[in-house]
Amino acid sequence: MRHSSVRGEGAVAQAAGDIPGGGAGAPGTVPPPRGGSRSARRAAGRPTRRGRRRVLRWVSSVLSLLILGTAAAGYLYYRHLNGSIKTDPLNLGETKLGGSKPNAFGQTPLNILLIGSDARDDAANQALGGATDTFDGPPLADVQMLLHLSADRSNMSVVSMPRDTMLKMPKCTEPNGKVHPESQGLVQTNESLQRGGPGCTVAAWIELTKIPIDHFMMIDFKGVVSMADAIGGVPVCVEQNVHSRTRDGKGSGLKLQKGTTVIQGEQALQWLRTRYGFEDGTDIGRTHAQHQYMNSMAREFRKNAKLTNPVKLNSLAKAAIDAMVVDPGLNKIDKLYDLSMELKKVPPGRITMTTMPWVYSTRPGMDGRVEPMAGEAEDVFRMIREDIALDGKGSGTPANGASPAPATTSAPPAQPPATAAATPAAPPSRIAVAVRNATGGKDGAQARAKNRASDVAALLTGKGFTKATAETQTGAEDTTVIRFAGDSQAADAAAVATALGLPASAVQKSDEVAGITLFVGKDWRTGDAPTPPPPAPTKAPDSAHALNGDNDQACMPIQPGFTW
């Protein structure tokens, strides 16, 4: 049973301030002509049903970090809040990668998905604005940020996914047995929360990135005001005077003078949800503003002394705990405290905020929506998987004095999912493996290599898997994968992967196969092993729009027509 109630497409209207169908700009703004650039059309918006309802936005990751920091500072003051922490399952999807694996030095990274819901389920959230028809509506995960804490604790990388990203949603099964089938086409990523809760948002990230996610933290925005007040305000910067308000009253209402301003309370909430007025008026600009806020808040938190006040601590803790939902692995103050101690090891100068590289979709009916950028989005995901710092500075010396891990490491032997970890693999001669030729790749640009299913089946037979058989049924995969149907086959599938030298991410549970099935991908068109991937990048691509945590000079460009 889900413990959080979150509203739908979002608040509209004057109070909400994030309506894609706003169309009119601020006084003096001329709406872009029909047929103009995509960014211009996004800035102007299009009047659709969803356009009439839009989300109040905030940075869930900032709030999560505040919660964790507060847990460290005020541990003794609010242990009694343990029973108030709400939980939901970690992963409702079929792909179970298990937790992050230790590196060669025994150090384990942490991946935490930070989710911001636009909850309208109580008076406190409803009082912050939005149309009444959005109260208690269907859930949306409008802020999604993956926080990666390096294995040696020397650096932290955060990757935001634009909420207009179009993805194929995985099958998600709620604890009560309700099944949300895999989507037939692309779905906007923020709708994942409607498919069973945050566990399905986690599942969608795992399917896209193949990154093992250890925890999630979901928070609504009613705690933003009290948290910003408790921290003493957060300095932010704009390049010109800005007023986020269109002619017809839409916009967050944020009004700031040129330069740096310390914002708190409801003004902080306005900053976090501002779309009209930043950059080109799109959700991407809002993401960049959220990154500036998060980095600034992290710096302020480290030097702020006000959180030693027991009364203020207790008030902040109650607001934070009431506003958040976590997975079962973080459902005690002790666990939050331990995690906060790990996060505090990273200096602000080694925190890197990025946005998933994206491109505008060219698919019919998806004007203004985005998709992961081929190549560069995967580069960012790979760097997270391989624990490579996005800032390009490599690893540092761990706190325990051990030698730092190398920048890149080879994939560890495949392990079965945690749900089946106790089931030993059968001897190779008893493991049936079906082999399919999927060497054409997902784009179909190349014809499938001849006889690959037969050749790889023969290779498996030579390794002792005498029940390996080539199938006439084919597939289309860029990389070689092994899929299995049920948990009882997980260990056997992992044994096949290990025999072939495939990484753990190549083993996937799926209801599309009846047994263990090896899909020979485009990376294995010839020879006895897949073609090794090219060397991993050593720094995030420019398209990720990286912002360093020590950068206190970041300043938001202002959209024309929204100055005063």
GISULHU-V313271 format. One record per helix or strand of 2 or more residues. SS is the DSSP state (helix for helix, strand for strand). FROM is the first residue (numbers start at 1). TO is the last residue. If there is no record, write none. Layout:
SS/FROM/TO
SS/FROM/TO
This chain:
helix/13/16
helix/38/44
helix/50/52
helix/60/73
helix/75/77
helix/79/84
strand/86/87
strand/110/117
helix/123/126
helix/132/134
strand/141/149
strand/156/160
strand/165/168
strand/172/173
strand/179/180
strand/186/188
helix/189/194
helix/198/209
strand/215/219
helix/221/231
strand/234/238
strand/242/243
strand/255/256
strand/259/263
helix/265/273
helix/283/303
helix/306/308
helix/310/323
strand/324/326
helix/328/330
helix/333/343
helix/348/350
strand/351/355
strand/358/360
strand/370/372
helix/376/385
helix/418/420
helix/428/430
strand/433/437
helix/452/462
strand/468/470
strand/481/484
helix/487/500
helix/504/506
strand/507/509
strand/517/520
helix/522/524
helix/542/544
strand/547/548
